Amino acid sequence: MPKESFSQKKQRSQTIFQLLLDNHPSLSTFLTHKNTFELLIAVILSAQCTDERVNLTTPDLFKHYPTPKRLANASLDHVMTLIQSINFYKTKSKNIIHTSELLVQNFNGSVPDTLEQLIQLPGVGRKTANVILGQAFGKPGITVDTHVRRVSTRLGFTKESDATKIEYDLQKSWNTDIWTDLSTHLIYHGRQRCKPQKPLCIECYIQHHCPYTKKIMIK
């Protein structure tokens, strides 16, 4: 089988993206939020926790602390009580309070809109920052979570294991205008079909563009 050229890989990414759009067209972020501040806090809380659990927890949190200033002045014990159903709630409580303090002190209570500024906030890494940039500010960013890591590897867009190196690989293979949306769709696809164990390759609508599926078929 001939090696795929760079231009062919970029074209395949566009084809896959269109197929994903056709099959689940109305996806955006999976976290419930009313503004950029709520999205930032929700994404921080979602690390190693399901979006469903976060969405059940944040309404009460934001009822008590709807702004960075209010959360910056919150009682740590009270915040821990409000989010105790979330994984690592003690550390995350400290992070979201400290993040709110920095928003008030350094950014006039607003969420910054650059990667460099976002990753200075406690609990915010490149993944979280790219979610915020893409969903809140419309700035292209690739979110490399466990699903994007798995699916992009199976699709042959990367051979790396480090999230940052995967992000750089995907930046080369994907056109900039689809970075944010393709990330979202691959997350959904990884949850619904391209699962860690027993992926649903036979019924997958992108199987003809997936090297992993072709290997499974040969076996």
trRosetta pair geometry for C-beta under 8 A, 3 or more apart (Angstrom, degrees):
i j d omega theta_ij theta_ji phi_ij phi_ji
4 8 4.8 -134 -167 92 83 124
4 9 5.3 100 139 -62 121 88
4 12 7.4 -28 -158 -11 140 144
4 156 7.3 91 26 136 151 139
5 8 4.5 95 54 7 79 105
5 9 7.0 -141 94 -8 42 85
6 9 5.8 -55 -151 32 30 112
6 10 6.6 28 153 -16 64 105
6 172 7.7 -73 -149 158 106 104
7 10 5.7 -52 -149 37 34 111
7 11 6.3 34 152 -18 65 106
8 11 5.6 -55 -147 39 32 112
8 12 6.2 36 152 -23 65 105
9 12 5.6 -51 -147 33 31 113
9 13 6.6 35 152 -23 62 101
9 156 7.7 -123 -126 114 106 102
9 157 7.1 134 -174 -112 114 71
9 173 5.1 -75 140 -137 114 98
10 13 5.7 -49 -152 29 33 113
10 14 6.9 33 150 -17 62 102
10 173 6.1 -160 -85 -167 62 49
10 174 7.4 164 -131 -99 72 18
10 175 6.6 88 -167 -49 103 83
11 14 5.7 -54 -155 34 36 112
11 15 6.5 37 149 -20 67 105
12 15 5.5 -52 -147 36 36 113
12 16 6.2 37 154 -19 68 105
12 209 5.5 164 -161 -165 99 112
13 16 5.8 -52 -146 37 31 111
13 17 6.2 36 153 -23 64 106
13 157 6.9 78 -88 -100 111 127
13 173 5.4 137 -51 146 144 90
13 174 4.9 -140 165 -100 153 69
13 175 7.2 169 97 1 123 77
13 178 7.3 160 141 82 105 143
13 182 7.2 14 178 -137 99 158
14 17 5.6 -52 -147 34 31 115
14 18 6.5 31 155 -19 63 104
14 175 6.6 37 -77 3 101 123
14 178 7.2 173 -106 -15 66 159
15 18 5.9 -55 -152 34 30 110
15 19 6.6 29 152 -17 64 106
15 209 5.8 -172 102 -105 120 156
16 19 5.7 -57 -150 37 32 111
16 20 6.3 32 153 -18 66 106
16 155 6.8 39 -112 -146 165 140
16 182 7.9 69 100 -140 100 113
16 206 5.2 55 -132 -142 86 135
16 209 5.4 -154 -75 109 93 145
17 20 5.8 -57 -150 37 31 111
17 21 6.3 33 152 -20 65 106
17 174 7.9 107 -56 -139 132 104
17 178 5.1 -30 -128 -163 161 148
17 181 7.3 79 -157 103 113 104
17 182 5.0 -60 -106 -96 109 105
17 185 6.9 121 -137 57 65 153
18 21 5.5 -51 -147 36 33 114
18 22 6.3 36 153 -22 65 105
19 22 5.7 -51 -147 33 31 113
19 23 6.4 15 158 -8 64 112
19 205 5.5 -174 174 126 115 104
19 206 5.1 142 98 -84 147 91
19 209 7.5 172 6 22 151 140
20 23 6.1 -68 -146 44 29 102
20 24 6.6 -38 176 43 68 88
20 182 7.4 107 58 -129 150 65
20 185 4.0 89 151 169 140 139
20 186 7.5 -49 -116 -62 161 56
20 188 8.0 127 -168 69 113 112
20 189 6.2 -69 -122 -58 117 129
20 206 7.0 -4 -57 -54 82 132
21 24 7.6 -94 -138 67 19 50
21 25 5.4 51 178 -108 66 73
21 181 7.7 26 -84 152 104 128
21 185 7.0 -60 -62 -98 58 152
22 25 6.8 15 -118 -65 14 99
22 205 7.8 -129 81 144 109 148
23 205 5.4 159 -66 48 148 157
24 27 5.6 48 132 -34 105 112
24 185 6.9 158 72 -132 108 90
24 188 6.0 -126 93 127 157 149
27 181 7.8 125 86 -156 103 80
27 184 5.3 167 131 140 121 118
27 185 6.0 147 60 -85 151 69
27 188 5.7 -99 -112 -36 151 154
28 135 7.0 105 169 -132 90 101
28 184 6.9 -51 -165 -159 19 159
29 33 7.3 -17 96 23 144 113
29 39 6.9 -12 160 -134 174 115
29 131 7.2 89 -119 -172 113 102
29 135 4.7 45 -59 -130 123 145
29 184 7.2 -97 -87 -118 42 125
30 51 4.3 -26 127 -154 115 168
30 184 7.9 169 -29 -149 90 94
30 187 7.4 -117 -22 119 134 135
30 188 7.9 168 -71 -78 121 90
31 39 6.5 122 93 -135 123 68
31 42 4.2 141 172 138 137 135
31 43 6.4 -137 6 -67 167 66
31 46 6.2 -94 -84 -57 130 142
31 51 5.6 -121 -78 -147 72 104
31 54 6.1 -34 -126 105 102 132
31 55 6.5 -161 -143 -72 55 91
31 58 7.9 67 -175 -2 98 157
32 42 7.2 -169 63 -122 52 156
32 55 4.6 90 10 -132 113 99
32 58 6.7 178 77 67 96 130
32 59 7.7 -12 104 -59 135 90
33 36 8.0 81 147 -90 135 13
33 38 3.8 164 -150 107 95 108
33 39 4.2 146 113 -68 174 69
33 42 5.4 -124 -70 1 115 146
33 58 7.6 -44 -88 135 73 155
34 38 5.3 66 38 19 71 155
34 62 7.6 144 20 164 115 156
35 38 5.3 96 54 12 68 101
35 39 7.2 -127 103 -6 36 91
36 39 5.5 -53 -147 36 35 113
36 40 6.3 39 154 -23 67 103
36 110 7.8 30 82 -167 134 73
36 111 4.5 -136 135 32 118 139
36 132 7.1 76 -162 -155 93 96
36 136 4.3 87 -116 -150 98 138
36 137 7.8 54 -116 -50 132 80
37 40 5.8 -52 -151 32 31 113
37 41 6.6 24 155 -12 64 106
37 67 6.9 19 127 -139 170 42
37 68 5.8 -122 -135 -48 133 89
37 103 7.4 90 -118 -168 103 166
37 111 5.8 -168 -80 -41 58 113
38 41 5.9 -56 -147 40 32 107
38 42 6.0 33 155 -21 67 111
38 58 6.9 102 -166 172 97 133
38 62 5.7 17 -114 -102 111 143
39 42 5.7 -58 -144 39 29 112
39 43 6.2 28 159 -20 66 107
39 131 7.6 -156 162 132 107 103
39 132 6.4 141 117 -111 114 77
39 135 6.2 -160 -168 103 150 128
39 136 5.6 -177 69 -67 153 117
40 43 6.1 -58 -149 35 26 107
40 44 6.6 27 154 -18 62 106
40 99 7.3 -164 142 152 120 140
40 111 5.2 -171 -44 -115 144 136
40 121 7.8 -18 -176 116 125 164
40 124 7.6 -24 -163 -90 96 124
40 128 7.8 74 -148 170 64 109
40 132 5.7 36 -92 -102 81 128
40 136 7.8 -6 -51 -39 85 157
41 44 5.7 -54 -151 35 33 113
41 45 6.4 28 153 -15 66 109
41 58 7.1 135 107 -129 109 116
41 61 7.4 -158 142 124 139 137
41 62 7.7 153 75 -76 146 98
41 71 7.4 -128 -96 -118 142 171
41 96 5.2 64 -136 -139 94 122
41 99 7.5 170 -93 86 75 139
41 100 8.0 21 -85 -63 114 101
42 45 5.7 -59 -149 41 31 110
42 46 6.2 36 152 -31 65 108
42 54 5.6 105 -161 160 82 127
42 55 7.8 43 -148 -78 124 59
42 58 5.4 -12 -96 -83 96 156
43 46 5.5 -51 -144 27 33 116
43 47 7.9 57 155 -40 57 80
43 124 8.0 56 103 -111 113 83
43 128 4.8 134 136 -141 121 90
43 131 5.1 168 -124 87 146 145
43 132 6.6 -123 23 -55 161 89
44 47 6.7 -33 -175 -8 37 109
44 92 6.4 147 138 -150 95 97
44 95 5.9 -162 178 119 132 125
44 96 5.7 156 94 -81 146 92
44 99 6.8 -128 -74 -17 164 164
44 123 4.2 55 -149 133 112 131
44 124 6.5 -55 -91 -69 100 73
44 128 6.3 51 -79 -137 60 147
45 49 6.5 -57 150 60 68 143
45 54 5.0 136 107 -125 113 110
45 57 7.0 -144 164 85 149 133
45 58 7.0 172 51 -73 158 103
45 83 6.5 -111 -130 -152 127 137
45 86 5.5 -46 -172 -162 100 160
45 92 5.6 93 -110 -179 65 142
45 96 7.1 7 -58 -61 93 135
46 49 5.6 -132 -152 69 35 91
46 50 7.8 -66 -148 121 81 13
46 51 5.8 14 -131 -92 123 65
46 54 4.8 -38 -84 -49 81 157
47 87 7.9 -117 97 83 65 111
47 88 7.5 -42 91 56 101 137
47 92 7.6 -179 48 -95 107 118
47 123 7.1 -146 -1 -167 143 92
47 128 7.4 -43 -63 -66 108 117
48 87 5.1 -101 113 100 96 146
48 88 6.6 60 75 4 125 125
49 53 5.4 -101 171 74 101 129
49 54 6.0 112 113 -52 117 97
49 86 5.1 8 -130 -158 162 84
49 87 4.4 -166 -77 25 99 104
49 88 7.8 -126 -46 32 114 90
50 53 4.6 95 65 4 89 100
50 54 7.1 -155 97 -3 50 85
51 54 5.5 -56 -149 39 37 113
51 55 6.0 37 154 -21 70 107
52 55 5.8 -56 -146 37 28 110
52 56 6.6 28 154 -19 62 106
53 56 5.8 -56 -152 35 32 111
53 57 6.3 22 153 -16 65 115
53 85 6.4 -147 -169 127 106 104
53 86 6.1 145 136 -102 116 72
54 57 5.7 -69 -148 40 31 108
54 58 6.0 28 165 -27 72 110
54 86 6.6 62 -91 -109 67 122
55 58 6.5 -42 -125 26 27 108
55 59 8.0 38 174 -25 52 94
56 59 7.8 -60 -176 15 25 103
56 85 7.4 -55 96 94 115 145
57 60 6.9 -73 -175 40 44 101
57 61 6.3 35 144 -18 78 117
57 82 7.3 112 -176 149 91 75
57 83 5.4 76 174 -123 133 71
57 85 5.9 -159 -88 62 119 109
57 86 5.7 -29 -44 -48 175 111
58 61 5.1 -61 -143 42 44 116
58 62 5.7 32 164 -14 81 108
59 62 6.2 -63 -143 43 25 101
59 63 6.2 35 154 -30 63 105
60 63 5.4 -46 -147 26 33 119
60 64 6.9 21 158 -7 62 103
60 82 5.7 -162 112 -154 108 101
61 64 6.4 -71 -163 42 29 100
61 65 6.2 -42 167 44 68 102
61 79 7.4 56 -134 -141 101 75
61 82 4.9 125 -89 145 78 134
61 83 6.1 32 -79 -62 129 100
62 65 6.5 -79 -120 72 32 62
62 66 5.3 69 179 -101 75 63
63 66 7.2 18 -123 -60 11 95
64 70 7.6 -178 135 150 58 126
64 74 7.6 84 129 -119 111 120
64 78 7.4 -141 157 149 156 123
64 82 6.7 -120 30 -92 143 152
65 70 4.5 -177 -143 114 66 107
65 71 3.9 91 172 -77 131 79
65 74 5.4 -24 -91 -72 139 132
65 79 7.5 3 -12 -98 153 99
65 100 7.8 -53 169 -103 126 164
66 70 6.1 46 43 38 57 150
67 70 4.8 94 56 7 81 102
67 71 7.0 -159 89 -1 41 88
67 109 6.9 -3 175 -165 104 119
68 71 5.9 -64 -144 45 30 104
68 72 5.8 38 157 -29 68 109
68 100 4.3 179 -157 -152 71 82
68 103 4.1 -100 -147 91 151 132
68 104 5.3 -177 128 -53 113 86
68 109 4.8 178 56 -147 127 72
69 72 5.6 -52 -144 31 27 116
69 73 6.7 8 161 -3 60 109
69 100 7.5 -152 -47 170 14 107
69 104 5.4 109 -90 -100 68 129
69 109 6.0 -21 -41 -113 95 120
70 73 6.3 -73 -156 46 27 98
70 74 6.8 53 144 -58 63 93
70 100 8.0 -77 68 -176 49 146
71 74 5.1 -24 -152 -16 42 125
71 79 7.6 81 -152 -98 84 129
71 96 6.4 -71 172 142 134 94
71 97 6.2 -142 156 -110 84 56
71 100 3.9 -155 93 -91 105 168
72 97 6.5 119 -124 -169 35 65
72 100 4.0 -144 -64 121 75 103
72 101 4.4 130 -140 -78 104 58
72 103 7.4 -138 -63 54 121 92
72 104 5.0 -42 -41 -3 166 140
74 78 6.1 -122 178 72 95 114
74 79 5.1 82 132 -51 135 113
74 97 5.8 -122 58 -110 104 107
74 100 7.8 57 8 62 109 155
75 78 4.0 77 73 6 106 108
75 79 6.8 -179 87 -9 55 82
76 79 5.8 -57 -148 38 32 109
76 80 6.2 33 155 -19 66 107
76 93 5.9 103 -160 139 75 120
76 94 6.7 20 -134 -85 118 68
76 97 6.4 -67 -94 -24 78 165
77 80 5.7 -55 -148 37 30 112
77 81 6.5 33 152 -22 63 104
78 81 5.6 -52 -152 32 34 114
78 82 6.5 32 152 -19 65 106
79 82 5.6 -55 -149 35 34 112
79 83 6.4 -7 165 12 69 109
79 93 4.4 140 112 -150 112 104
79 96 7.0 -167 -173 73 141 115
79 97 6.2 -145 -4 -57 170 112
80 83 6.7 -76 -139 54 26 83
80 84 5.9 57 159 -74 65 90
80 89 5.9 112 -146 135 70 106
80 90 6.0 24 -122 -103 120 59
80 93 4.5 -36 -74 -67 72 166
81 84 5.9 -21 -142 -26 25 119
83 86 4.8 -30 172 21 91 122
83 89 4.8 176 112 -143 89 110
83 92 6.6 -103 123 97 144 119
83 93 6.2 176 55 -78 123 91
84 89 5.0 164 -117 104 36 170
85 89 7.4 91 41 -68 26 141
86 89 4.8 117 69 -84 83 95
86 92 6.4 -65 109 59 127 156
88 91 4.8 -35 171 43 99 112
88 92 5.5 101 111 -23 87 103
89 92 5.6 -62 -136 47 32 110
89 93 5.9 43 160 -32 67 102
90 93 5.9 -49 -150 26 25 113
90 94 7.0 21 152 -12 58 103
91 94 5.9 -57 -157 36 35 109
91 95 6.3 33 149 -21 68 109
91 123 7.9 146 139 -88 91 107
92 95 5.3 -52 -143 37 37 115
92 96 6.2 29 162 -16 70 104
92 123 6.5 87 -127 -114 66 143
93 96 6.4 -57 -144 36 25 100
93 97 6.5 22 158 -14 61 110
94 97 6.0 -64 -151 40 28 109
94 98 6.1 21 158 -14 67 112
94 122 7.3 -84 120 145 80 151
95 98 5.9 -60 -143 42 27 105
95 99 5.9 31 157 -23 65 109
95 122 4.1 -150 -141 126 77 107
95 123 3.4 84 175 -37 143 126
96 99 5.4 -46 -139 36 32 117
96 100 6.4 38 156 -22 61 103
96 122 8.0 -120 -47 88 25 105
96 123 6.9 -24 -59 30 61 159
97 100 5.8 -56 -153 34 29 111
97 101 6.6 34 148 -22 63 103
98 101 5.4 -48 -151 31 37 116
98 102 6.5 34 152 -16 66 103
98 122 4.5 39 86 16 123 146
99 102 5.8 -57 -152 37 32 109
99 103 6.4 37 149 -23 66 103
99 121 4.6 57 -127 -175 96 109
99 122 5.2 -125 -58 50 84 85
99 123 6.3 -66 -51 40 131 111
99 124 7.1 108 -113 -23 128 113
100 103 5.5 -47 -147 31 35 115
100 104 6.5 32 155 -16 65 104
101 104 6.0 -60 -154 38 30 108
101 105 6.0 17 155 -11 67 115
102 105 5.7 -58 -133 45 32 106
102 106 5.3 -13 -179 19 71 118
102 107 7.3 43 136 6 70 103
102 120 7.4 -161 175 117 152 99
102 121 5.9 -170 76 -113 144 81
102 122 7.6 146 -2 1 137 89
103 106 7.1 -64 -114 53 13 81
103 107 5.1 -55 -152 56 52 113
103 109 5.7 59 138 -134 95 29
103 110 6.8 -166 -170 58 97 22
103 111 6.5 -28 -125 -84 122 52
103 121 7.7 31 -55 -112 85 127
104 107 7.8 -2 -22 55 9 70
104 108 7.8 6 -150 -157 35 11
104 109 5.2 30 -105 -80 61 72
107 110 5.1 -115 144 63 102 71
107 111 7.1 61 130 -111 152 9
107 112 5.3 -112 -113 -56 144 88
107 117 7.4 105 -83 173 128 133
111 118 7.8 34 177 -103 89 95
111 132 6.7 -127 160 -167 135 132
111 136 6.9 -17 92 138 141 162
112 117 3.6 -83 132 115 158 138
112 118 5.7 -150 79 -62 103 68
113 117 7.6 27 42 56 31 131
113 133 6.9 111 -166 -115 64 74
113 136 7.7 -133 -112 103 90 107
113 137 4.7 130 -143 -103 110 155
113 139 6.9 128 176 -13 94 141
114 117 4.7 82 64 13 93 103
114 118 6.7 -165 87 -10 45 90
114 133 7.9 46 -132 -100 17 115
115 118 5.8 -60 -142 38 29 110
115 119 6.2 18 167 -15 67 110
115 126 7.1 21 -159 -128 113 73
115 129 5.0 91 -133 151 69 139
115 130 7.4 19 -106 -70 106 66
115 133 6.5 -18 -68 -57 79 145
115 141 7.5 157 -81 -111 111 125
116 119 6.7 -60 -146 35 21 102
116 120 7.4 28 151 -27 54 104
117 120 5.9 -55 -164 20 37 116
117 121 7.9 40 146 -27 62 96
118 121 6.0 -49 -171 14 45 113
118 124 5.3 -120 159 155 79 143
118 128 7.3 -159 156 106 117 90
118 129 3.8 134 104 -120 136 102
118 132 6.0 176 -130 63 147 142
118 133 7.3 -111 -16 -49 159 96
119 124 5.6 -143 -114 115 38 96
119 125 6.3 39 -129 -142 96 28
119 126 6.4 5 -93 -70 128 55
119 129 5.3 -41 -58 -53 82 145
120 124 7.6 0 54 70 32 120
121 124 4.2 43 74 15 96 134
123 128 7.2 67 133 -32 71 174
124 128 4.6 -124 -140 89 67 135
124 129 5.7 88 171 -58 104 84
124 132 8.0 -13 -142 -6 122 140
125 128 5.5 97 47 16 59 99
125 129 6.9 -113 108 -4 30 98
126 129 5.5 -58 -142 41 30 114
126 130 6.1 30 160 -21 67 107
126 144 7.5 11 104 36 111 103
126 163 7.0 163 67 122 123 116
126 164 6.2 104 20 -95 164 86
126 167 6.6 -83 141 -42 139 166
127 130 6.1 -60 -151 34 25 107
127 131 6.8 28 152 -20 61 103
127 143 5.5 73 -156 -154 74 74
127 144 5.9 -105 -96 58 98 63
127 145 5.9 101 -153 -72 137 73
127 163 6.7 -48 -56 172 108 144
128 131 5.7 -54 -155 30 34 113
128 132 6.6 29 152 -15 66 106
129 132 5.8 -58 -153 38 33 110
129 133 6.1 31 153 -19 68 109
129 141 7.2 -135 115 -158 73 153
130 133 5.5 -50 -138 39 34 112
130 134 6.0 27 163 -13 66 110
130 141 3.2 -170 -151 153 83 122
130 142 5.9 -53 -168 63 153 32
130 143 4.8 -173 97 -77 119 67
130 144 7.9 62 42 4 154 69
130 167 7.7 -153 -59 -131 157 132
130 180 7.8 -167 166 -104 89 78
130 183 7.4 -161 135 -122 124 177
131 134 6.2 -66 -148 42 23 103
131 135 5.7 -4 170 3 65 120
131 141 7.3 -105 -32 97 22 131
131 143 5.3 59 -67 -96 80 131
132 135 6.5 -64 -126 49 20 94
132 136 5.1 -20 -170 20 62 124
132 137 7.1 38 142 2 70 103
133 136 7.2 -42 -91 51 8 87
133 137 5.4 -50 -152 51 46 116
133 139 4.2 -68 176 72 96 108
133 140 7.6 -22 129 74 113 20
133 141 4.2 94 77 -26 121 142
133 180 7.9 -137 100 -92 80 118
134 137 7.6 4 -25 55 7 73
134 138 7.3 36 -161 -118 37 17
134 139 6.5 -97 -78 71 42 56
134 140 6.6 35 -101 -138 91 23
134 141 4.5 -123 -44 44 100 96
134 143 7.2 -95 18 -35 144 106
134 179 7.0 -134 -100 105 126 94
134 180 3.2 162 -153 -121 128 122
134 183 7.2 -176 -16 47 177 135
135 180 7.1 174 -53 -167 56 126
138 180 8.0 -105 -145 -3 38 166
140 176 4.9 66 143 179 178 82
140 177 6.9 -90 -88 -97 132 23
140 179 4.1 86 -173 43 98 131
140 180 5.7 -127 -131 -27 52 95
141 179 5.9 151 56 129 13 125
141 180 5.8 51 49 -84 64 87
141 183 7.6 -34 105 -4 64 157
142 148 7.5 157 172 177 89 153
142 167 5.0 158 84 -142 120 83
142 170 5.1 149 -154 95 160 131
142 171 6.3 -127 -7 -65 141 78
142 174 7.2 130 -91 54 126 143
142 179 4.9 -90 -64 -167 78 99
142 180 7.7 -118 -80 -76 40 40
142 182 7.9 -23 -118 77 88 100
142 183 5.3 167 -149 -72 54 126
143 148 6.2 156 100 -20 69 156
143 180 7.8 59 -11 -135 99 55
143 183 4.2 111 37 172 88 141
143 184 7.5 64 36 -61 131 57
143 187 7.1 -13 94 -52 122 128
144 148 5.0 -126 -130 91 46 128
144 149 5.8 77 -177 -64 89 83
144 152 7.9 -60 -123 19 91 146
144 163 4.4 157 105 -161 131 89
144 164 7.8 -159 45 -66 151 26
144 166 5.0 127 -134 90 145 121
144 167 5.0 -106 -26 -65 133 88
144 170 7.5 175 -79 10 106 143
144 183 7.8 -86 -59 -133 43 114
145 148 5.4 91 43 16 63 100
145 149 6.9 -114 102 -8 31 95
145 187 6.2 45 49 -109 125 109
146 149 5.6 -53 -147 35 29 117
146 150 6.4 25 157 -16 63 108
146 190 7.7 173 106 147 70 149
147 150 5.9 -58 -148 39 30 107
147 151 6.0 16 162 -9 68 113
147 186 6.4 158 128 132 98 78
147 187 4.6 103 79 -131 140 53
147 189 7.6 142 169 69 118 66
147 190 2.9 160 -160 77 102 153
147 191 6.1 -34 -107 -42 146 73
147 194 7.7 111 -163 83 86 103
148 151 6.1 -58 -132 45 28 103
148 152 5.6 22 170 -15 66 116
148 166 7.6 131 122 139 98 134
148 170 7.9 -16 169 -72 115 162
148 183 5.8 -11 -98 -145 140 76
148 186 5.0 82 -107 106 73 126
148 187 6.0 -28 -49 -69 88 74
148 190 7.0 -107 -49 -23 36 148
149 152 6.6 -62 -139 40 15 103
149 153 6.4 15 159 -18 56 113
149 161 7.9 53 -166 -149 120 47
149 163 6.7 -65 -84 -103 118 77
149 166 5.9 -47 -114 -133 76 174
150 153 6.0 -65 -154 35 24 111
150 154 6.4 18 156 -13 64 110
150 190 5.8 113 69 -135 114 125
150 194 6.7 165 117 133 108 108
150 196 6.4 -91 -127 -93 159 72
151 154 5.8 -57 -147 40 32 109
151 155 6.1 26 156 -15 67 111
151 186 4.7 -175 84 -170 147 103
151 189 6.0 92 -122 93 154 111
151 190 4.7 -110 -40 -75 121 103
151 194 4.8 91 -102 100 96 153
152 155 5.6 -56 -141 43 32 110
152 157 4.5 -69 -172 59 88 119
152 158 5.3 31 131 20 109 108
152 166 6.5 113 88 -171 141 112
152 169 7.8 132 152 96 130 117
152 170 6.0 -47 -147 -85 150 117
152 186 6.6 29 -52 -169 85 156
153 156 7.8 47 173 -65 30 24
153 157 7.5 -85 -72 52 23 73
153 158 5.8 -61 -89 75 63 84
153 159 7.1 99 -135 -107 87 33
153 166 7.9 -55 -60 -123 89 121
154 194 6.4 -169 55 -163 154 127
154 199 7.7 96 -135 -53 166 174
154 210 6.5 6 138 -167 94 108
154 211 7.4 -172 167 67 52 80
154 212 3.6 -23 -168 -30 90 154
155 206 7.9 -18 -109 132 112 132
155 209 7.6 10 -146 123 97 85
155 210 5.6 -70 -111 -124 66 79
155 211 7.0 108 -167 24 25 87
155 212 7.0 -54 -62 1 33 110
156 210 7.7 162 -1 -155 101 47
156 211 4.3 74 -47 12 129 134
156 212 7.5 -163 -38 -29 85 80
157 169 6.3 131 144 133 78 109
157 170 5.8 50 147 -99 129 75
157 173 4.7 -159 -148 75 100 168
157 174 7.6 24 -151 -41 141 93
158 165 7.6 136 -161 122 127 82
158 166 4.8 83 163 -132 171 75
158 169 3.9 112 -101 100 103 155
158 170 6.5 -47 -45 -51 122 79
158 173 7.9 -125 -51 -1 78 142
159 169 7.9 176 24 -119 56 161
160 165 3.9 -143 -168 111 156 116
160 166 4.9 -153 80 -67 114 67
160 169 5.9 -178 9 -21 124 140
161 165 7.7 29 53 62 40 125
161 166 7.7 -39 168 -50 3 110
162 165 4.2 69 75 15 103 110
162 166 6.7 -171 89 -13 49 85
163 166 5.6 -54 -147 35 31 114
163 167 6.4 37 153 -24 64 102
164 167 5.5 -47 -151 30 34 116
164 168 6.7 32 151 -16 64 102
165 168 5.7 -51 -150 36 35 111
165 169 6.5 40 150 -21 65 103
166 169 5.6 -54 -151 35 34 114
166 170 6.3 28 155 -16 67 107
167 170 5.9 -60 -148 39 29 107
167 171 6.4 36 152 -26 64 103
168 171 5.6 -47 -148 28 33 116
168 172 7.0 34 153 -19 61 101
169 172 5.9 -60 -163 31 34 110
169 173 6.5 13 151 -7 69 113
170 173 5.6 -62 -140 46 38 103
170 174 5.3 6 171 4 77 117
170 179 7.7 113 131 -129 107 85
171 174 6.8 -60 -118 51 19 89
171 176 7.8 27 -154 -92 78 73
171 179 7.2 15 -107 -107 68 123
174 178 5.7 -116 179 78 107 102
174 179 5.9 128 113 -88 129 64
174 182 5.9 -146 -144 57 143 159
175 178 5.4 66 70 16 88 101
175 179 7.9 -124 97 -40 46 74
176 179 5.8 -23 -159 -23 42 115
178 181 5.6 -76 -157 58 62 99
178 182 4.5 57 149 -27 98 115
179 182 6.5 -64 -139 38 13 104
179 183 6.5 17 160 -22 56 109
180 183 5.9 -60 -159 30 26 113
180 184 6.7 21 152 -16 63 107
181 184 5.6 -53 -151 36 37 112
181 185 6.2 31 154 -16 69 108
182 185 5.7 -55 -143 41 34 109
182 186 6.1 34 158 -19 67 106
183 186 6.0 -60 -147 37 26 107
183 187 6.5 31 153 -22 63 104
184 187 5.8 -53 -154 30 30 113
184 188 6.6 26 152 -14 64 106
185 188 5.7 -53 -149 39 35 111
185 189 6.0 37 152 -21 67 108
186 189 5.3 -50 -138 40 35 114
186 190 6.1 40 157 -23 65 104
187 190 5.9 -56 -150 34 26 111
187 191 6.6 23 153 -16 61 107
188 191 5.8 -59 -152 36 31 110
188 192 6.1 7 160 -3 68 116
189 192 6.2 -68 -137 48 26 97
189 193 5.6 -43 -170 45 68 105
189 194 5.4 31 138 12 89 111
189 206 7.8 1 -149 16 146 134
190 193 7.7 -65 -95 59 12 63
190 194 4.9 -52 -108 75 52 98
190 195 7.2 117 178 -89 55 37
191 195 7.6 36 -164 -92 18 79
192 195 8.0 -123 94 -57 16 91
193 199 6.5 53 148 -167 61 82
193 200 4.6 -89 -151 52 76 110
193 203 7.6 -128 -136 87 115 89
193 204 5.4 125 167 -104 137 96
194 199 4.9 9 -142 -139 45 124
194 200 7.6 -95 -66 39 37 73
194 204 7.2 63 -67 -114 83 140
195 198 6.2 -6 79 76 120 65
195 199 5.1 180 44 -94 64 61
195 200 7.2 63 7 -11 102 81
196 199 7.9 153 38 -60 7 89
199 204 7.5 5 152 -55 100 136
199 212 7.8 21 67 130 157 130
200 203 5.2 -39 161 52 105 98
200 204 5.8 138 104 -57 77 88
201 204 5.3 -46 -145 3 33 125
201 207 5.9 105 -179 -113 72 113
201 210 7.5 -141 -139 93 97 143
201 212 7.3 -129 -108 115 128 92
201 213 4.5 169 -161 -118 114 90
201 216 5.1 74 86 70 170 158
201 217 7.7 -138 136 -50 130 82
202 207 7.4 39 -131 -94 14 157
204 207 4.4 121 78 -54 97 93
204 210 7.1 -7 109 9 140 153
204 213 6.5 -130 58 -93 133 140
206 209 5.1 -62 -178 52 82 105
206 210 5.7 90 121 -39 88 112
207 210 5.5 -68 -140 33 34 118
207 213 4.2 -159 -151 174 80 167
208 213 7.9 -61 -51 87 22 141
210 213 4.1 70 88 7 113 110
210 214 6.8 175 95 -12 62 83
211 214 5.6 -57 -151 36 36 114
211 215 6.6 38 153 -21 68 102
212 215 5.8 -54 -155 32 32 111
212 216 6.6 33 149 -18 64 105
213 216 5.5 -54 -151 35 36 113
213 217 6.2 38 152 -23 68 105
214 217 5.6 -49 -146 33 33 114
214 218 6.5 36 153 -23 63 102
215 218 5.8 -52 -151 31 32 112
215 219 6.7 32 152 -18 64 104
216 219 5.9 -58 -155 35 32 111
